[in-house]
Amino acid sequence: MGPLVVKLGSSIVATDDGEVRADVLGRICDEVAELHRQHRAVIIVTSGAIARGMGVMELPVRPRAVDELQAASAVGQGKLYQFYDELLRARGVPTAQVLLTFFDMSARTHYLNARQTLRKLLEWRVVPVINENDTTTTDEISFGNNDFLAAQVAILLGAERLLLLTDAGGVFTADPHRDPSAQLVPEVTDFSALEPLDIGQTASPLGSGGMRSKVVAAEMATAAGIPTVIASGLAPGTIEAAATGESTGTGFPAQEGRYSSFKLWLKYAKPVRGRVLVDAGAARALRGGGASLLPVGVVDVTGMFEAGDAVEIAHEEATVGKGISNYSATELRQVRGLQSGAVRAVLPRASEEAIHRDYFVLA
């Protein structure tokens, strides 16, 4: 049985002025400790380092400049983890601070190393407390928010369930903060059904996410076969209910036709370095499944990438998928549109496939 991954948003961790919600975190740690006593593995993914730093530095609003965000995180991160550590240690639960970056998930060897470390901590019955390493991240290599980080951790470890705690009771038909007639959506089996709903992209004054990012994180996790719940972190018993499969908040059942862990890593974690435009025949073959992309199907190449980098594959204006290129951008420009024999004449040691089907995933 995989672990339960519990993600706490900034609105759960801290008040609007950056003070830690000691009562809320204390109750959550009570529930985590009870699961720990039942020999259930739990991982906490927490936001709030920047919020805590803002509170310490008495900053009135969340900074926007990267260096200010990083500095606020540096001030708040240790103090936030200390809070978790003291609360859980008082309940007989050992913890470990784990700071991850997008690079840790996008570089395959780092990804596997992170998995090994987290598995060992769980084997030792330690509760990892995970946050993004905001102090060293950049706009180009960040998760964007911890909802995506939590989904990646759940996928990484084959979690039993992902629980995204927020200050709302789940997904509503409209933003309940603005529309009192908004109704809770108890279960989502078709993500496209949520598109017309005003589920909101705004976050609390201290946060960076919002309900929209939680829904995307749920889509990521359920594609890996991991049931996901979005529920209130302010309501007692939410973690216990989610852990036992009781109905709480909004549930997202695991999707059928799940991808392998490698293809999920490729789809959601590997950054794109360029774009490859293909003809209609190649697009049909890729969408039909089981086909590799050959140079003859390539129409144009944009960006500068190396062999082994991920690229977006598109036909006209529509994205087809994402794959790992066997060619650099320069090489692929040389052989685009050529049959295999002509490719070998230009690049004698080149692979027959520009992108092998095993290293391609549909959009």
PyMOL commands that set and color helices and strands:
alter all, ss='L'
color gray80, all
select helices_A, chain A and resi 10-13+22-37+49-57+66-89+102-106+108-123+139-141+146-157+191-194+211-223+238-243+261-268+280-288+295-297+329-335+340-346+357-359
alter helices_A, ss='H'
color red, helices_A
select strands_A, chain A and resi 4-8+42-46+95-100+127-132+161-166+228-232+250-252+272-278+298-302+310-315+318-324+360-362
alter strands_A, ss='S'
color yellow, strands_A
deselect
rebuild
show_as cartoon
